[in-house]
């Protein structure tokens, strides 16, 4: 089989398996509803609870908050990939896939692609909720679409990282604990909820130079219509670096557990 045929075969298998995961959510609409309701509630509650307490010079708090929460929630939802992969591994679902004539990497790629589709749906729902509480996007529709695409792309990169963690974990609970350990420090030590400048001096360098802050700052600049080339380049660099690290690790680990 030629390289082109192999690639075509892998892409076709990826879409088949992504469709399988999406049908799983369609059969359980309450799962999709709850997964969407929680982020929307975060947007509504944070704007009302912190809106009068946090000073964000040059913009209203809702305009500061929503881009940060978008990236936070995508990061958290991406961590759930580790749980799903670990449960599939424990239940022998992946073992059954191995008996079928399909591309091995497509098993992982299909899962991560489906999770990216879910993240897109959640991001759009949060944007709608933000609009209801007064979010403004002076950057315009194209810049906002770019912000959404950047957020989902970053989430896609993270799903590969958490896929690797899920393949390393011994069960869903261990995978969840590993996901929390990775995500929580990045979520809250970032520019999502408050300006980095308001943090303690020892924490500022860590918060300013980590992937979530890079992506949040880029998304915020795009939505605000501010110069964003440097921030977007930094966000894309983090996204590419995570993919370059996580994809080979996940595929290699998958082959190890499948032998």
N, C-alpha and C positions, 0 to 999 in steps of 0.2 A: 504494500500500500504506500502510495506517495505521500510526501509531507502535506501537500494540499488536501488530499483525501482524509488524512488523519486529522488535520485541523477542522475540516468540514464536519467530520464525524464527532469530534469533541464539542464543537459549537452546537450541533443539533442535540446531542445528549444533554448539554447544559440547559438548553431551553426546555427540554422535556422535563427535567428534574425541577427546574424553577417553576414550571406549571404545576407540578405535583404539590410543591409547597404552597403555592397560591391557592390551589383548590382546597387544601387543608384548612386554610383560613376562611374560605368561602363556606365550608361546611360547618364552621364554628363562628358564626357572625358575632356572638357575644365576646369572643376573644379579640377580634378586630375592634369592636366597639370599646371594650375596656382599655385596650392598648392605645386607642386614640383619645379617649376621655381623660385619661390621667395627664398627658401632656397639656391638653387644653385647659384643664383645671389649674395646672401649674402656672400657665400664662395669666389666667384670670386672677388667681390668688396672689401671685407675686406682685403684679401691678398694683393691686389694691393694698396689700400689706406693706410693701416696701416703697411704694411710689412717693409717699410724703416724707420718708426718712432718709433716703439715699440721694446725695447731691451728685448730679452728673452734669458738669458745666458744659454749656453749649447745646444741650438737647434735653428733651423731656425723658423721664425715666422709662416710660413705655417704649420709646424708640431705642433706648440703650438696652433694655431688658430682652426684648423679643429675639433679636439676633443671637444673643447669648444662650437663651433657653432653647432655641432651635438646635444649636450645636450640642448643648448638654444632653438633650433628650435623644438625639441621634446616637450620641456616644453610649448612653445608657441602654438604648434599645439594641445597639450592636453587641453589647455585652451579653444579651440574652441568647445570641447565636451560640455562645459557648455552652449554655445549658442544653439547647436543642441538639447540638452535635454530640455532647456527652450522653444524652439520653438515647439518641439513635445508636450510638456505639454500644451502650449497655443492653439495649433491647434487640441487638443483632440485626437492626435494619440495614446498617452499612454492610454487614456480612452478606445479607441477601442481595444487595446491589452488586457485590463482587461476583456473584454467580451469573449475572446477566452480561451479555456482550456489549458493554458500554465502556466509555473512556473513564479511567479512574479519577483524574482531576475534575471531570464534569460533575461528579458527586458533590464535591465541595463548591465548585463554581456555581452549580444550580442553586444550592442553598444560599450562598452569599448574594446571588442575583435576586432571588426572591425577597431576601431581607432588605435589599436596596429598594425594591418596589414598595415594601411596607413602609420604609423610612420616608419615601417620597410622599405617600399618602398622609402620614402623620405630620410632616412638615407643612404641607398645604393646609391641613386642618388647623394647625397652630397659627399659621399666618392669618387665616380667616378669623380665629379667635382674637388675635392681636388687633386686627382691623376693627373688631367690635368694641374694643376698649381704647381705641384712639390711635393705633399705630399709623404712622405716616412714612411713606417711602419716596422721598424726593428724588431718588435716583431714577425712578421710572420703571416701567414694566420689564424692559430688557435687563437692566441692572439687577432687579429683584429676581428675575429668572436665573441670572447668573449666580446670584447668592444661593438660591435653592439648589442649583446644580452642584455648586461647590460643597454645600452642606451634605448632600446625598453622596457625592464622590468621597468625601472624607469618611462618612459613615461606612461606605463600602470597603474602604481600606481597613477600617477598624474591625469589620466583620471577619476579615481574613486573619487578623491577629487573634481574635477571640475564637475563631475556628481552631487555630492551633492550640489555644489553651484548653478548649473543649476536648480535643483529641488527647491531650496530656492528662486531663482530670480523670479521677476515678468516680464517675457518677455526676448527676446533675447538681447535687448540693455542693460538691467540691468545685464544680465549674462556676456556680453562682458566687461562691466565696472568692474565687480567684478573680472573677470579673469585677466584683465590688472593690477588691483590693487595688486593682489597676485604675478603675474609672473614678472612684470617689475623690481621691486627691486631685486628679486632673480637673474634675468638674468644678470643685469649689475653690481650688487655688488657681483661678483663672479670671479673666476679665468679664465673665458672663454676668455676674450679679452686681459687682461693684468695680469701680476703677482700680487698676492695679496700684496706683499711687497711694491709695488709702490703706494699703496693707502694711503690716510690720516690715521694717527694713530688711530683715533676714529672709522674708518670704517673697519680696518683690522680684528679685532676679529669677527665682524659680517660676513664679506665676507669669512673668513676662516672656519667658523663653521656653514655652512648652506648646505642644501642638494644638490644644484646644484654644488657647489664647490667640495663636496665629490665625486659626480659621475664623474664630469669632470676630477678630478685628477686621478681617477681610470681608466677611459677610456684612458687618455693620457699616463699613465704608461704602460698599456697593449699594446697600439699601439707602444710605444717607446721601448718595450722589457725590461723595468726596473722592479725591484722588486715591485710587486703590491699587495701582499697578504693583507697588512694592509689597503690600499686604497680601495680594492675591498670589504673587510669585512665592512668597514665604509659605502660604497655605498649601499651594500645589506641591512645593518641595517636600513638606512634611507628609502630604498624602502619598506622593510617589515613593518616599523613603520607607514608609510603613508597608506599602504594597511590595516593594522590592525585598524587604526583610521577611514579611509574614507569608507571602504566597509560597516561596520555596520551602520554608519551614513546615507549613501546613501540609503541602503535597508530600514532602518526604515523610512526615510523621504518619500521614494517612497510609502510605505504602508500607510503613513499618507495622502498623497495627492490623493491616490487611493480609499479612503474611503468616 
